[in-house]
Amino acid sequence: MVYRASAGDSIVTGYWKYDNYVGKGIPSPFTIIRNLGVVRSNFRKISDSGNDVIIKIIIGGRINIEGFSMVSDSGEEYQAGTSIGIQNLRFPLEVKIRYRTWNQLHTSQSNVVFEFTIHDPGRWEVTLTN
């Protein structure tokens, strides 16, 4: 972008989103703050419209958790089948998830803590695999 400033011409380089300058680098749509016990996480933006997050937790191809708790800085928690979600939220959204899960042989449990922030508004699906 080139514009006239009081001291002469000025050039601003960087990235824009929806005609607004966002900075010199492309901002990350989400940030993982803490990961204890999650082998793989996947963040997928389903659409730009909407404001909800669906969370799926999988171990060995099935849900296998105990003592689940989730805290978010906005929104309301809901359950949709085997998924847990947050609806009517504001972005950026901060979420803290805690639970215990069994290993594949069901012989021991481990504590899981997963904290993240989603910066980009829209409809999201977050999958955690243990």
Rosetta blueprint (number, residue, H / E / L):
1 M L
2 V E
3 Y E
4 R E
5 A E
6 S L
7 A L
8 G E
9 D E
10 S E
11 I E
12 V L
13 T L
14 G L
15 Y E
16 W E
17 K E
18 Y L
19 D L
20 N E
21 Y E
22 V E
23 G E
24 K L
25 G L
26 I L
27 P L
28 S L
29 P L
30 F E
31 T E
32 I E
33 I E
34 R E
35 N E
36 L E
37 G L
38 V L
39 V L
40 R E
41 S E
42 N E
43 F E
44 R E
45 K E
46 I E
47 S E
48 D L
49 S L
50 G L
51 N L
52 D E
53 V E
54 I E
55 I E
56 K E
57 I E
58 I E
59 I E
60 G L
61 G L
62 R E
63 I L
64 N L
65 I E
66 E E
67 G E
68 F E
69 S E
70 M E
71 V E
72 S E
73 D L
74 S L
75 G L
76 E E
77 E E
78 Y E
79 Q E
80 A E
81 G L
82 T L
83 S E
84 I E
85 G E
86 I E
87 Q E
88 N L
89 L L
90 R L
91 F L
92 P L
93 L E
94 E E
95 V E
96 K E
97 I E
98 R E
99 Y E
100 R E
101 T E
102 W E
103 N L
104 Q L
105 L L
106 H L
107 T L
108 S L
109 Q E
110 S E
111 N E
112 V E
113 V E
114 F E
115 E E
116 F E
117 T E
118 I E
119 H L
120 D L
121 P L
122 G L
123 R E
124 W E
125 E E
126 V E
127 T E
128 L E
129 T E
130 N L
